[in-house]
Amino acid sequence: MSGIVNYEAFVLACILLNLTPGNDTIFILTRSIGQGKKAGVISALGIGTGNIVHTMLAAFGLSLIITQSIVLFTAIKYAGAVYLIYIGYKMITEKASLHTDVIPTHAVDYTTIYRDGVITNVLNPKVALFFMAFLPQFIDPAMENTILPFLMLGATFTTTGTIWCLILATFSAAIFSKLKTNRRAAGYINKICGMALVALGIKVALTDRR
């Protein structure tokens, strides 16, 4: 299949890996719970776009440069960590608004949320490392120097991951929607979600290349 081997096993592995909680899961949960279903869905689409970027990097061999360069890996890692901490800080300090039919004074900026999803995923060098280590296992050695197998496998991983992220965003937002109608509870939820993102940023900063 266009240089791909054991495609069915790859799809199953993708599903299992996507079900495993990770940085993307935490990011989507904090957005969905703190800012509602639409914010979670937009975040999921942003992360999916980030995975497409990683697919292109892997296909053209740029991910290998990132993962083998200590300086580049570290720079990208810290940039991603700082960005997560910044997003978390904004959520901690922003005032909560009730979900009503009245348009809030400070409406949620979904363009920014989408951008945050893309950037936090792209600036996670562990994702680049994962793509370089995982995808080649399902590519015919005779086709390793062509981009088509990488693109097809990356598209599959992105599709399964995005579907799971959309489900996660929808259900987590629904579960916490009642709490968000209470201004005090909404404020606490935003702060907790913000602290989770700050903790995630610290975790990313402390990660290594293994």
Backbone as a chain_set.jsonl record, in Angstrom:
{"seq": "MSGIVNYEAFVLACILLNLTPGNDTIFILTRSIGQGKKAGVISALGIGTGNIVHTMLAAFGLSLIITQSIVLFTAIKYAGAVYLIYIGYKMITEKASLHTDVIPTHAVDYTTIYRDGVITNVLNPKVALFFMAFLPQFIDPAMENTILPFLMLGATFTTTGTIWCLILATFSAAIFSKLKTNRRAAGYINKICGMALVALGIKVALTDRR", "coords": {"N": [[0.846, -1.208, 0.0], [1.318, 1.676, -1.161], [3.945, 1.81, -0.169], [3.548, 1.388, 2.517], [3.47, -0.722, 5.345], [1.68, -3.191, 7.25], [-0.685, -1.659, 7.777], [-3.188, -1.793, 9.051], [-2.472, -2.506, 11.646], [-1.111, -0.211, 12.294], [-3.176, 1.715, 12.339], [-4.667, 0.769, 14.522], [-2.735, 1.068, 16.529], [-2.499, 3.841, 16.492], [-5.03, 4.636, 17.443], [-4.978, 3.58, 20.057], [-2.779, 4.962, 21.113], [-3.704, 7.584, 20.952], [-5.737, 7.503, 22.801], [-4.348, 7.437, 25.118], [-3.607, 9.497, 27.827], [-2.063, 12.659, 27.375], [0.046, 15.54, 26.669], [-1.487, 16.983, 24.756], [-4.058, 16.129, 25.365], [-4.426, 17.188, 27.951], [-4.269, 19.909, 27.35], [-6.529, 20.314, 25.699], [-8.599, 19.561, 27.433], [-8.365, 21.54, 29.434], [-9.056, 23.828, 27.988], [-11.665, 23.186, 27.074], [-13.094, 22.719, 29.451], [-12.608, 25.078, 30.845], [-13.335, 27.152, 29.031], [-15.403, 26.345, 27.426], [-17.283, 24.292, 25.019], [-16.885, 25.012, 22.269], [-14.405, 26.279, 22.327], [-12.807, 24.127, 23.066], [-13.148, 22.445, 20.852], [-12.051, 24.033, 18.801], [-9.447, 24.149, 19.739], [-8.741, 21.466, 19.445], [-8.751, 21.257, 16.656], [-6.669, 22.976, 16.106], [-4.509, 21.592, 17.239], [-4.594, 19.347, 15.619], [-3.811, 20.54, 13.222], [-1.219, 21.185, 13.948], [-0.147, 18.619, 14.098], [-0.198, 17.974, 11.41], [1.768, 19.694, 10.485], [3.997, 18.547, 11.771], [3.986, 16.12, 10.451], [4.708, 16.902, 7.85], [7.262, 17.889, 8.395], [8.538, 15.538, 9.204], [8.305, 14.038, 6.864], [9.937, 15.41, 5.085], [12.346, 15.209, 6.299], [13.119, 17.088, 8.172], [12.439, 16.864, 10.841], [14.281, 15.076, 11.814], [16.584, 16.594, 11.943], [15.875, 18.361, 13.986], [15.533, 16.615, 16.201], [18.081, 15.578, 16.497], [19.714, 17.677, 17.06], [20.916, 19.148, 19.855], [20.856, 21.81, 20.719], [18.846, 23.013, 19.092], [16.637, 21.37, 19.704], [16.375, 21.899, 22.448], [15.884, 24.671, 22.425], [13.414, 24.856, 21.067], [11.878, 23.337, 22.8], [11.888, 24.883, 25.215], [10.693, 27.204, 24.281], [8.117, 26.29, 23.706], [7.355, 25.518, 26.295], [7.368, 27.961, 27.708], [5.344, 29.273, 26.329], [3.075, 27.725, 26.957], [2.969, 28.18, 29.727], [2.461, 30.9, 29.694], [-0.11, 30.976, 28.491], [-1.52, 29.608, 30.487], [-1.179, 31.396, 32.626], [-2.67, 33.577, 31.695], [-5.238, 32.451, 31.77], [-5.53, 32.054, 34.497], [-5.569, 34.645, 35.506], [-7.631, 35.955, 34.167], [-10.982, 37.257, 34.246], [-13.887, 35.435, 35.089], [-16.692, 34.692, 32.995], [-20.218, 34.392, 32.681], [-21.994, 31.792, 30.922], [-24.211, 32.942, 28.93], [-27.026, 34.184, 27.005], [-26.344, 36.701, 26.384], [-23.941, 38.646, 24.733], [-20.651, 38.5, 25.838], [-18.542, 41.05, 27.327], [-15.815, 40.688, 26.995], [-15.28, 38.735, 24.663], [-14.588, 35.311, 23.849], [-11.649, 34.705, 22.084], [-11.492, 32.948, 19.367], [-9.767, 32.606, 17.262], [-7.297, 33.071, 18.409], [-7.259, 30.935, 20.203], [-7.197, 28.76, 18.446], [-4.717, 29.259, 17.247], [-3.098, 28.96, 19.509], [-3.38, 26.205, 19.953], [-2.119, 25.16, 17.669], [0.523, 26.198, 17.934], [1.417, 25.244, 20.476], [1.517, 22.525, 19.965], [3.269, 22.297, 17.749], [5.575, 23.372, 18.871], [6.384, 21.399, 20.568], [8.915, 19.375, 20.947], [8.994, 16.69, 21.5], [6.942, 15.566, 20.104], [7.855, 15.696, 17.485], [9.994, 13.948, 17.756], [8.593, 11.622, 18.324], [7.18, 11.196, 15.9], [9.33, 10.686, 14.154], [10.334, 8.356, 15.227], [8.187, 6.579, 15.303], [6.611, 6.458, 12.86], [8.384, 5.409, 10.745], [8.47, 2.676, 11.336], [6.381, 1.492, 10.074], [6.796, 1.673, 7.417], [7.838, 0.534, 4.277], [11.173, -0.455, 3.924], [12.35, -0.008, 1.442], [11.062, 2.206, 0.585], [11.631, 4.321, 2.194], [12.849, 6.708, 1.572], [11.048, 8.241, 0.254], [8.312, 10.588, 0.228], [5.581, 10.032, 0.289], [4.612, 7.713, 1.877], [5.083, 8.692, 4.502], [3.404, 10.935, 4.53], [0.862, 9.765, 4.219], [0.663, 8.093, 6.481], [0.978, 10.005, 8.482], [-1.293, 11.564, 8.0], [-3.258, 9.732, 8.665], [-2.755, 9.325, 11.409], [-3.218, 11.922, 12.32], [-5.934, 12.236, 11.681], [-7.264, 10.214, 13.239], [-6.472, 11.095, 15.744], [-7.572, 13.684, 15.862], [-10.319, 13.153, 15.736], [-10.685, 11.806, 18.193], [-9.929, 13.884, 19.935], [-11.937, 15.763, 19.434], [-14.173, 14.41, 20.401], [-13.433, 14.264, 23.079], [-13.351, 16.99, 23.752], [-16.047, 17.712, 23.424], [-17.496, 16.094, 25.297], [-16.238, 16.686, 27.775], [-16.746, 19.408, 28.034], [-19.534, 19.363, 28.168], [-19.982, 18.016, 30.567], [-19.058, 19.822, 32.489], [-20.561, 22.065, 32.044], [-22.802, 22.917, 33.547], [-21.681, 23.729, 35.966], [-20.324, 25.955, 35.09], [-22.219, 27.925, 34.892], [-22.361, 29.185, 37.264], [-20.891, 31.957, 38.584], [-18.802, 32.133, 40.496], [-17.928, 29.472, 40.656], [-17.14, 29.171, 38.01], [-14.982, 30.91, 37.937], [-13.173, 29.607, 39.672], [-12.796, 27.252, 38.209], [-11.548, 28.21, 35.872], [-9.145, 29.123, 36.981], [-8.047, 26.75, 38.003], [-7.742, 25.297, 35.641], [-5.936, 26.971, 34.36], [-3.731, 26.724, 36.084], [-3.168, 24.072, 35.621], [-2.223, 24.183, 32.999], [0.062, 25.731, 33.384], [1.531, 23.955, 34.969], [1.824, 21.962, 33.067], [3.435, 23.282, 31.231], [5.778, 23.534, 32.753], [6.394, 20.838, 33.013], [6.949, 20.186, 30.328], [9.223, 21.758, 29.981], [11.023, 20.422, 31.579], [11.424, 18.043, 30.324], [13.306, 15.528, 28.499], [15.263, 14.254, 25.717], [14.796, 11.558, 25.542]], "CA": [[0.0, 0.0, 0.0], [2.115, 2.898, -1.319], [5.119, 1.775, 0.692], [3.159, 1.201, 3.916], [3.289, -2.114, 5.765], [0.887, -3.375, 8.472], [-1.476, -0.444, 7.963], [-4.243, -2.039, 10.047], [-1.821, -2.433, 12.953], [-0.8, 1.201, 12.514], [-4.417, 2.392, 12.727], [-4.965, 0.343, 15.893], [-1.751, 1.71, 17.398], [-2.874, 5.257, 16.557], [-6.191, 4.767, 18.329], [-4.535, 3.323, 21.431], [-1.907, 6.064, 21.522], [-4.522, 8.78, 21.137], [-6.516, 7.331, 24.028], [-3.438, 7.606, 26.252], [-3.528, 10.923, 28.179], [-0.788, 13.316, 27.119], [0.002, 17.003, 26.682], [-2.617, 17.467, 23.955], [-5.272, 15.842, 26.133], [-4.518, 18.175, 29.027], [-4.537, 21.218, 26.752], [-7.924, 20.351, 25.241], [-9.461, 19.526, 28.613], [-8.363, 22.847, 30.095], [-9.805, 24.761, 27.148], [-13.078, 22.793, 27.05], [-13.675, 22.911, 30.778], [-12.5, 26.476, 31.243], [-13.891, 28.13, 28.1], [-16.55, 25.82, 26.709], [-17.147, 23.285, 23.961], [-16.318, 25.549, 21.025], [-12.978, 26.501, 22.564], [-12.165, 22.816, 23.026], [-13.156, 21.965, 19.46], [-11.068, 24.832, 18.061], [-8.134, 23.69, 20.201], [-8.497, 20.168, 18.81], [-8.407, 21.515, 15.254], [-5.333, 23.558, 16.113], [-3.566, 20.507, 17.494], [-4.565, 18.555, 14.39], [-2.971, 21.275, 12.276], [0.154, 21.0, 14.404], [0.277, 17.276, 13.685], [0.071, 18.035, 9.968], [3.092, 20.32, 10.362], [4.992, 17.533, 12.146], [4.018, 15.139, 9.357], [5.505, 17.489, 6.768], [8.653, 17.941, 8.852], [9.068, 14.171, 9.164], [8.375, 13.601, 5.468], [11.058, 16.071, 4.408], [13.575, 14.975, 7.05], [13.47, 18.191, 9.061], [12.293, 16.407, 12.225], [15.534, 14.424, 12.187], [17.502, 17.671, 12.319], [15.437, 18.862, 15.29], [15.753, 15.63, 17.26], [19.504, 15.289, 16.653], [20.41, 18.887, 17.494], [20.597, 19.453, 21.25], [20.541, 23.237, 20.822], [17.546, 23.26, 18.464], [15.64, 20.656, 20.495], [16.202, 22.622, 23.709], [15.274, 25.976, 22.142], [11.999, 24.627, 20.756], [11.249, 22.845, 24.027], [11.665, 25.984, 26.145], [9.715, 28.116, 23.67], [6.812, 25.674, 23.936], [7.064, 25.554, 27.727], [7.042, 29.346, 28.056], [4.05, 29.595, 25.727], [2.053, 27.069, 27.775], [2.894, 28.9, 30.999], [1.822, 32.181, 29.378], [-1.545, 30.715, 28.316], [-2.026, 29.285, 31.81], [-1.219, 32.639, 33.409], [-3.816, 34.361, 31.219], [-6.469, 31.828, 32.267], [-5.587, 32.26, 35.945], [-5.817, 36.05, 35.828], [-8.815, 36.527, 33.51], [-12.228, 37.183, 34.997], [-14.843, 34.47, 34.522], [-17.971, 35.228, 32.52], [-21.248, 33.361, 32.623], [-22.453, 31.409, 29.589], [-25.591, 33.384, 28.764], [-27.324, 34.591, 25.638], [-25.779, 38.03, 26.187], [-22.56, 38.58, 24.276], [-19.802, 39.029, 26.884], [-17.699, 42.18, 26.96], [-14.565, 40.129, 26.505], [-15.624, 37.469, 24.018], [-13.477, 34.387, 23.642], [-11.021, 34.867, 20.772], [-11.275, 31.589, 18.876], [-8.57, 32.609, 16.414], [-6.168, 32.916, 19.329], [-7.3, 29.576, 20.736], [-6.7, 27.893, 17.368], [-3.276, 29.51, 17.148], [-2.462, 28.343, 20.673], [-3.327, 24.761, 19.722], [-1.078, 24.886, 16.669], [1.856, 26.529, 18.439], [1.829, 24.347, 21.554], [1.832, 21.224, 19.383], [4.47, 22.413, 16.913], [6.721, 23.656, 19.73], [6.671, 20.257, 21.443], [9.863, 18.553, 20.186], [8.732, 15.265, 21.732], [6.063, 15.124, 19.022], [8.747, 15.46, 16.338], [10.736, 12.728, 18.067], [7.64, 10.522, 18.183], [6.928, 10.958, 14.476], [10.514, 10.102, 13.532], [10.549, 7.007, 15.762], [7.007, 5.732, 15.144], [6.167, 6.275, 11.473], [9.22, 4.53, 9.913], [8.24, 1.263, 11.63], [5.303, 1.006, 9.207], [7.154, 2.027, 6.038], [8.722, -0.404, 3.579], [12.529, 0.107, 3.854], [12.66, 0.424, 0.073], [10.332, 3.451, 0.307], [11.902, 5.257, 3.28], [13.334, 7.983, 1.052], [9.955, 8.931, -0.436], [7.486, 11.29, 1.209], [4.188, 9.587, 0.282], [4.236, 6.914, 3.049], [5.044, 9.569, 5.674], [2.208, 11.777, 4.447], [-0.325, 8.934, 4.428], [0.632, 7.677, 7.888], [0.742, 11.207, 9.271], [-2.7, 11.937, 7.825], [-4.044, 8.764, 9.438], [-2.574, 9.637, 12.831], [-3.887, 13.197, 12.569], [-7.384, 12.021, 11.608], [-7.718, 9.479, 14.431], [-6.244, 11.95, 16.9], [-8.525, 14.79, 15.853], [-11.631, 12.599, 16.098], [-10.685, 11.578, 19.637], [-9.879, 15.181, 20.601], [-13.262, 16.374, 19.312], [-15.03, 13.698, 21.362], [-12.985, 14.687, 24.404], [-13.783, 18.373, 23.954], [-17.507, 17.748, 23.524], [-17.979, 15.492, 26.541], [-15.722, 17.393, 28.946], [-17.482, 20.671, 28.13], [-20.903, 19.056, 28.589], [-19.967, 17.619, 31.975], [-18.805, 20.97, 33.36], [-21.345, 23.223, 31.611], [-23.674, 23.37, 34.63], [-20.865, 24.458, 36.929], [-19.895, 27.223, 34.52], [-23.27, 28.933, 35.017], [-22.106, 29.845, 38.536], [-19.716, 32.8, 38.342], [-17.7, 31.775, 41.392], [-17.408, 28.174, 40.212], [-16.445, 29.398, 36.741], [-13.688, 31.507, 38.256], [-12.307, 28.552, 40.201], [-12.47, 26.326, 37.118], [-10.55, 28.867, 35.027], [-7.861, 29.153, 37.687], [-7.529, 25.379, 38.058], [-7.295, 24.967, 34.283], [-4.722, 27.743, 34.124], [-2.636, 26.105, 36.837], [-2.833, 22.819, 34.928], [-1.395, 24.537, 31.847], [1.369, 26.14, 33.914], [2.213, 22.714, 35.346], [2.181, 21.285, 31.821], [4.586, 24.001, 30.699], [6.948, 23.14, 33.548], [6.688, 19.452, 32.634], [7.599, 20.222, 29.014], [10.558, 22.332, 30.165], [11.886, 19.454, 32.261], [11.538, 16.818, 29.542], [14.548, 15.359, 27.746], [15.059, 13.696, 24.376], [14.593, 10.103, 25.571]], "C": [[0.876, 1.252, 0.0], [3.304, 2.959, -0.373], [4.825, 1.586, 2.158], [2.968, -0.282, 4.201], [2.495, -2.14, 7.07], [0.029, -2.139, 8.786], [-2.554, -0.621, 9.026], [-3.674, -1.951, 11.46], [-1.488, -0.984, 13.3], [-2.038, 1.961, 12.983], [-4.781, 2.046, 14.169], [-4.017, 1.012, 16.879], [-2.071, 3.194, 17.567], [-4.019, 5.482, 17.535], [-5.777, 4.599, 19.782], [-3.665, 4.459, 21.953], [-2.7, 7.339, 21.776], [-5.362, 8.706, 22.406], [-5.666, 7.518, 25.27], [-3.308, 9.091, 26.581], [-2.125, 11.485, 27.955], [-0.956, 14.826, 27.152], [-1.194, 17.562, 25.919], [-3.94, 17.263, 24.688], [-5.488, 16.89, 27.213], [-4.888, 19.545, 28.468], [-6.004, 21.339, 26.341], [-8.887, 20.351, 26.421], [-9.522, 20.887, 29.297], [-9.154, 23.874, 29.291], [-11.306, 24.454, 27.181], [-13.758, 23.097, 28.373], [-13.69, 24.384, 31.156], [-13.243, 27.448, 30.349], [-15.007, 27.587, 27.208], [-16.221, 24.904, 25.545], [-16.461, 23.834, 22.712], [-14.822, 25.792, 21.164], [-12.215, 25.186, 22.504], [-12.069, 22.27, 21.615], [-12.115, 22.711, 18.632], [-9.651, 24.427, 18.456], [-7.76, 22.371, 19.541], [-8.092, 20.34, 17.351], [-7.015, 22.131, 15.138], [-4.259, 22.508, 16.322], [-3.458, 19.602, 16.274], [-3.708, 19.215, 13.322], [-1.502, 21.143, 12.641], [0.699, 19.64, 14.011], [0.56, 17.211, 12.185], [1.444, 18.652, 9.716], [4.186, 19.312, 10.683], [5.105, 16.45, 11.074], [4.89, 15.646, 8.211], [6.981, 17.539, 7.146], [9.298, 16.566, 8.781], [9.266, 13.709, 7.726], [9.586, 14.183, 4.747], [12.362, 16.004, 5.204], [13.965, 16.065, 8.013], [13.345, 17.804, 10.531], [13.575, 15.752, 12.718], [16.557, 15.457, 12.628], [17.171, 18.185, 13.716], [15.817, 17.899, 16.401], [17.23, 15.337, 17.497], [20.31, 16.498, 17.105], [19.982, 19.241, 18.914], [20.153, 20.908, 21.393], [19.147, 23.528, 20.273], [16.42, 22.61, 19.252], [15.321, 21.444, 21.764], [15.508, 23.962, 23.493], [13.779, 25.836, 21.872], [11.239, 24.193, 22.008], [10.921, 23.998, 24.975], [10.677, 27.01, 25.59], [8.3, 27.589, 23.89], [6.396, 25.741, 25.39], [6.637, 26.95, 28.164], [5.662, 29.723, 27.521], [2.906, 28.971, 26.529], [1.862, 27.801, 29.101], [2.191, 30.243, 30.805], [0.307, 32.013, 29.219], [-2.192, 30.427, 29.669], [-2.172, 30.518, 32.682], [-2.418, 33.49, 32.999], [-5.127, 33.783, 31.743], [-6.635, 32.049, 33.764], [-6.041, 33.677, 36.274], [-7.071, 36.635, 35.185], [-10.048, 36.345, 34.369], [-13.187, 36.234, 34.302], [-16.091, 35.201, 34.062], [-18.967, 34.094, 32.422], [-21.594, 33.044, 31.182], [-23.926, 31.773, 29.472], [-25.808, 33.753, 27.31], [-26.768, 35.978, 25.327], [-24.33, 37.895, 25.766], [-21.662, 39.206, 25.327], [-18.944, 40.181, 26.377], [-16.39, 41.699, 26.371], [-14.856, 38.747, 25.916], [-14.376, 36.62, 23.831], [-12.956, 34.549, 22.224], [-10.655, 33.486, 20.241], [-10.086, 31.501, 17.915], [-7.325, 32.401, 17.264], [-6.105, 31.502, 19.879], [-6.79, 28.579, 19.701], [-5.186, 28.027, 17.24], [-2.53, 28.859, 18.308], [-2.327, 26.835, 20.492], [-2.235, 24.381, 18.747], [0.304, 25.059, 17.277], [2.311, 25.566, 19.525], [2.178, 22.961, 21.035], [3.128, 21.28, 18.588], [5.716, 22.622, 17.768], [6.955, 22.575, 20.781], [7.604, 19.314, 20.687], [9.677, 17.062, 20.401], [7.795, 14.709, 20.662], [6.887, 14.827, 17.776], [9.529, 14.167, 16.53], [9.85, 11.501, 17.889], [7.403, 10.185, 16.717], [8.118, 10.273, 13.808], [10.747, 8.67, 13.998], [9.415, 6.055, 15.395], [6.662, 5.439, 13.687], [7.047, 5.322, 10.657], [9.012, 3.038, 10.157], [7.186, 0.657, 10.704], [5.539, 1.382, 7.74], [8.122, 0.992, 5.476], [10.105, 0.235, 3.45], [12.9, 0.619, 2.465], [12.019, 1.768, -0.268], [10.631, 4.538, 1.337], [12.333, 6.635, 2.787], [12.282, 8.738, 0.241], [8.993, 9.52, 0.594], [6.069, 10.742, 1.312], [3.814, 8.736, 1.493], [4.143, 7.759, 4.318], [3.763, 10.403, 5.683], [0.941, 10.981, 4.74], [-0.45, 8.505, 5.888], [0.36, 8.877, 8.791], [-0.702, 11.663, 9.186], [-3.609, 11.011, 8.627], [-3.968, 9.074, 10.921], [-3.314, 10.923, 13.188], [-5.402, 13.031, 12.588], [-7.908, 11.314, 12.849], [-7.568, 10.342, 15.682], [-7.254, 13.074, 16.991], [-9.927, 14.316, 16.229], [-11.727, 12.397, 17.605], [-10.706, 12.908, 20.39], [-11.226, 15.893, 20.548], [-14.252, 15.725, 20.271], [-14.719, 14.162, 22.777], [-13.479, 16.094, 24.716], [-15.286, 18.456, 24.19], [-17.995, 17.247, 24.875], [-17.483, 16.234, 27.779], [-16.443, 18.723, 29.132], [-18.898, 20.438, 28.637], [-20.969, 18.74, 30.079], [-19.859, 18.837, 32.891], [-19.665, 22.191, 33.021], [-22.235, 23.777, 32.721], [-22.898, 24.188, 35.647], [-20.511, 25.847, 36.411], [-20.975, 28.305, 34.577], [-23.177, 29.669, 36.348], [-20.806, 30.636, 38.411], [-18.537, 32.41, 39.228], [-17.068, 30.456, 40.975], [-16.622, 28.33, 38.917], [-15.066, 29.993, 36.968], [-12.707, 30.479, 38.77], [-11.862, 27.596, 39.096], [-11.397, 26.925, 36.209], [-9.175, 28.85, 35.677], [-7.23, 27.764, 37.748], [-6.994, 24.963, 36.69], [-6.009, 25.711, 33.94], [-3.525, 27.149, 34.838], [-2.204, 24.792, 36.196], [-1.94, 23.098, 33.722], [-0.011, 25.001, 32.279], [2.184, 24.908, 34.296], [2.663, 21.945, 34.109], [3.396, 21.952, 31.182], [5.865, 23.642, 31.43], [7.372, 21.721, 33.194], [7.426, 19.401, 31.297], [9.031, 20.738, 29.145], [11.534, 21.327, 30.761], [12.09, 18.172, 31.471], [12.896, 16.746, 28.863], [14.241, 14.66, 26.433], [14.811, 12.2, 24.39], [13.13, 9.767, 25.364]], "O": [[1.143, 1.821, 1.059], [3.634, 4.019, 0.16], [5.743, 1.618, 2.978], [2.379, -1.008, 3.4], [2.612, -1.233, 7.895], [0.023, -1.643, 9.913], [-2.809, 0.291, 9.813], [-4.304, -1.395, 12.36], [-1.573, -0.581, 14.46], [-1.961, 2.759, 13.917], [-5.159, 2.922, 14.947], [-4.441, 1.469, 17.941], [-1.929, 3.741, 18.661], [-3.981, 6.402, 18.352], [-6.179, 5.383, 20.641], [-3.801, 4.871, 23.105], [-2.402, 8.086, 22.707], [-5.663, 9.733, 23.015], [-6.197, 7.734, 26.36], [-2.937, 9.877, 25.709], [-1.129, 10.854, 28.307], [-1.98, 15.333, 27.61], [-1.841, 18.503, 26.376], [-4.827, 18.115, 24.638], [-6.59, 17.415, 27.373], [-5.717, 20.254, 29.038], [-6.644, 22.356, 26.608], [-9.887, 21.069, 26.404], [-10.595, 21.34, 29.695], [-9.851, 24.706, 29.871], [-12.123, 25.367, 27.302], [-14.854, 23.657, 28.413], [-14.666, 24.879, 31.72], [-13.739, 28.467, 30.83], [-15.499, 28.296, 26.33], [-15.068, 24.755, 25.14], [-15.562, 23.198, 22.162], [-14.058, 25.542, 20.231], [-11.112, 25.125, 21.961], [-11.048, 21.706, 21.223], [-11.381, 22.101, 17.855], [-8.759, 24.369, 17.61], [-6.617, 22.173, 19.129], [-7.195, 19.651, 16.865], [-6.276, 21.846, 14.196], [-3.22, 22.531, 15.661], [-2.369, 19.142, 15.93], [-2.968, 18.542, 12.604], [-0.644, 21.007, 11.769], [1.865, 19.516, 13.635], [1.448, 16.482, 11.745], [2.19, 18.197, 8.849], [5.183, 19.222, 9.967], [6.19, 15.927, 10.823], [5.71, 14.905, 7.669], [7.849, 17.263, 6.318], [10.447, 16.427, 8.36], [10.266, 13.068, 7.403], [10.186, 13.523, 3.898], [13.352, 16.643, 4.85], [15.033, 15.994, 8.622], [14.056, 18.345, 11.377], [13.919, 15.856, 13.896], [17.311, 15.227, 13.573], [18.064, 18.417, 14.53], [16.359, 18.311, 17.427], [17.601, 14.892, 18.584], [21.47, 16.358, 17.493], [18.826, 19.591, 19.151], [19.191, 21.203, 22.102], [18.356, 24.214, 20.92], [15.368, 23.217, 19.452], [14.157, 21.634, 22.114], [14.645, 24.35, 24.28], [12.974, 26.609, 22.391], [10.109, 24.621, 22.245], [9.803, 24.084, 25.483], [9.913, 27.613, 26.345], [7.393, 28.352, 24.222], [5.231, 25.99, 25.697], [5.663, 27.106, 28.901], [4.901, 30.417, 28.195], [1.882, 29.617, 26.754], [0.734, 28.015, 29.544], [1.414, 30.669, 31.659], [-0.467, 32.811, 29.747], [-3.273, 30.933, 29.968], [-3.165, 30.671, 33.393], [-3.102, 34.057, 33.851], [-6.028, 34.532, 32.118], [-7.755, 32.212, 34.248], [-6.808, 33.885, 37.214], [-7.535, 37.696, 35.602], [-10.144, 35.385, 35.134], [-13.289, 36.227, 33.075], [-16.498, 36.199, 34.656], [-18.598, 32.96, 32.114], [-21.505, 33.911, 30.313], [-24.793, 30.996, 29.872], [-24.899, 33.652, 26.487], [-26.721, 36.392, 24.169], [-23.572, 37.129, 26.36], [-21.886, 40.36, 25.69], [-18.654, 40.289, 25.185], [-15.912, 42.234, 25.37], [-14.699, 37.726, 26.586], [-13.267, 37.131, 23.676], [-13.732, 34.533, 21.268], [-9.629, 32.92, 20.62], [-9.474, 30.442, 17.774], [-6.418, 31.656, 16.892], [-5.023, 30.93, 20.008], [-6.041, 27.661, 20.035], [-4.468, 27.032, 17.137], [-1.462, 28.278, 18.119], [-1.298, 26.251, 20.831], [-1.51, 23.408, 18.957], [1.157, 24.18, 17.155], [3.456, 25.113, 19.511], [3.041, 22.289, 21.599], [3.988, 20.412, 18.735], [6.789, 22.116, 17.44], [7.646, 22.811, 21.772], [7.137, 18.527, 19.864], [10.138, 16.253, 19.596], [7.846, 13.52, 20.348], [6.652, 13.831, 17.091], [9.705, 13.389, 15.592], [10.289, 10.473, 17.373], [7.424, 9.014, 16.336], [7.933, 9.376, 12.985], [11.296, 7.858, 13.253], [9.645, 4.862, 15.196], [6.444, 4.282, 13.325], [6.506, 4.488, 9.931], [9.334, 2.219, 9.296], [7.112, -0.564, 10.569], [4.61, 1.407, 6.933], [9.102, 0.624, 6.124], [10.221, 1.344, 2.927], [13.673, 1.568, 2.333], [12.368, 2.397, -1.267], [9.958, 5.569, 1.355], [12.197, 7.622, 3.509], [12.586, 9.754, -0.385], [8.876, 9.003, 1.705], [5.406, 10.962, 2.326], [2.779, 9.001, 2.104], [3.231, 7.569, 5.122], [3.119, 10.555, 6.722], [0.047, 11.468, 5.432], [-1.537, 8.547, 6.462], [-0.402, 8.775, 9.752], [-1.277, 12.101, 10.183], [-4.607, 11.45, 9.199], [-4.986, 9.088, 11.613], [-3.958, 11.005, 14.234], [-6.079, 13.626, 13.427], [-8.885, 11.759, 13.45], [-8.424, 10.325, 16.566], [-7.743, 13.386, 18.077], [-10.641, 15.003, 16.96], [-12.724, 12.768, 18.224], [-11.426, 13.045, 21.379], [-11.616, 16.554, 21.51], [-15.074, 16.409, 20.881], [-15.622, 14.42, 23.573], [-13.969, 16.358, 25.814], [-15.739, 19.194, 25.064], [-18.814, 17.898, 25.524], [-18.236, 16.395, 28.739], [-16.721, 19.124, 30.262], [-19.41, 21.218, 29.439], [-21.903, 19.151, 30.767], [-20.493, 18.881, 33.945], [-19.514, 23.242, 33.645], [-22.402, 24.993, 32.823], [-23.382, 25.209, 36.136], [-20.408, 26.799, 37.184], [-20.684, 29.476, 34.337], [-23.853, 30.681, 36.538], [-19.746, 30.062, 38.163], [-17.398, 32.362, 38.761], [-15.845, 30.322, 40.939], [-15.575, 27.709, 38.737], [-14.103, 29.636, 36.289], [-11.545, 30.464, 38.363], [-10.704, 27.181, 39.048], [-10.451, 26.239, 35.822], [-8.167, 28.596, 35.017], [-6.021, 27.619, 37.567], [-5.928, 24.354, 36.589], [-5.106, 25.157, 33.312], [-2.432, 27.074, 34.276], [-1.026, 24.438, 36.222], [-1.007, 22.342, 33.451], [0.981, 24.698, 31.615], [3.373, 24.82, 33.991], [3.741, 21.351, 34.094], [4.279, 21.275, 30.655], [6.914, 23.467, 30.81], [8.564, 21.431, 33.086], [8.403, 18.667, 31.147], [9.943, 20.221, 28.499], [12.732, 21.375, 30.48], [12.848, 17.301, 31.896], [13.56, 17.765, 28.67], [13.074, 14.493, 26.078], [14.627, 11.615, 23.323], [12.762, 8.592, 25.357]]}, "num_chains": 1, "name": "protein.A"}
